[in-house]
Amino acid sequence: MKLIQADQENLQFEMAHPEKFLLQQVLQCYPLVPATYHRLSKQKSDSNHEENQRLLEEALQAQRQEHRQQIEALLNDAKRFEVCAAGYEVRFSRVEMEWLLQVINDVRIGSWIAAGSPSPKAEPNPPPTKQTMMMEFAAYFEMCFLRALDGGKSSEHD
Amino acid sequence: MCYYFAMPTTVMPETIPDHQTDSKVSLEPGYLVICWDDPVNLMEYVTHVFQIVFGWEQEKAQKHMLEVHEQGKSVLVREGFERAEFYVHRLQKYTLQATMERDGK
């Protein structure tokens, strides 16, 4: 996957057929992180702790639904991936890049949790599983996106 | 003037602290937004998220990312409840391990 053009608004990538397939596979896995993964606070002395935690989980759930709709729209957009000599050209806005990073990282972390949260130091060569492979694929796209964003001026979008 | 002399047992009003008008600090204690280490988030990713969420320059974002990595956590900002909650939520949207803790100071 290669960045071929970037401006203030958009980034355009070139990707091979297998890369497009893998990106679709990663996006279709979303969401993987359990709803109860995040805690608002480690302190439980606050009288509103339970209520605040419930509100946080509701907000994260709403965000997941929104991301799921964005993924569906992206994957069903026939004009999004244009055929080229190397495979496909695809353009993402910087706003899309931010939510794509959130989605891809969710798949990465969720796969790690599903794999039993293995420590990277525990076993040098753990046998590959579906989860560990998905982690690698997600990390690949994450790094491609981060390097592309790092090459241009990044602004706050969410 | 006689009026005052006729009231030798004038009681001075008791001063009761008005908690309603106390400073905002005592009403709303500070909350520390903390990012905790985990073995899975990529260092470049964490730096990027700090830049986006707080609008920091790369150098500052990287300093906090390294603090998380090497010391197990980094205090990112100290804010009132709502602002701290806002930041924690934004960090968690990126699947970072972030919490808000009441500042004991």
Boltz contact constraints between the chains, C-beta under 6 A:
constraints:
  - contact:
      token1: [A, 38]
      token2: [B, 92]
      max_distance: 6.0
  - contact:
      token1: [A, 39]
      token2: [B, 99]
      max_distance: 6.0
  - contact:
      token1: [A, 41]
      token2: [B, 99]
      max_distance: 6.0
  - contact:
      token1: [A, 41]
      token2: [B, 100]
      max_distance: 6.0
  - contact:
      token1: [A, 41]
      token2: [B, 101]
      max_distance: 6.0
  - contact:
      token1: [A, 42]
      token2: [B, 99]
      max_distance: 6.0
  - contact:
      token1: [A, 43]
      token2: [B, 101]
      max_distance: 6.0
  - contact:
      token1: [A, 63]
      token2: [B, 93]
      max_distance: 6.0
  - contact:
      token1: [A, 102]
      token2: [B, 93]
      max_distance: 6.0
  - contact:
      token1: [A, 102]
      token2: [B, 94]
      max_distance: 6.0
  - contact:
      token1: [A, 105]
      token2: [B, 95]
      max_distance: 6.0
  - contact:
      token1: [A, 106]
      token2: [B, 95]
      max_distance: 6.0
  - contact:
      token1: [A, 109]
      token2: [B, 40]
      max_distance: 6.0
  - contact:
      token1: [A, 109]
      token2: [B, 95]
      max_distance: 6.0
  - contact:
      token1: [A, 112]
      token2: [B, 40]
      max_distance: 6.0
  - contact:
      token1: [A, 119]
      token2: [B, 39]
      max_distance: 6.0
  - contact:
      token1: [A, 120]
      token2: [B, 39]
      max_distance: 6.0
  - contact:
      token1: [A, 146]
      token2: [B, 44]
      max_distance: 6.0
  - contact:
      token1: [A, 146]
      token2: [B, 48]
      max_distance: 6.0
  - contact:
      token1: [A, 156]
      token2: [B, 52]
      max_distance: 6.0
  - contact:
      token1: [A, 156]
      token2: [B, 55]
      max_distance: 6.0
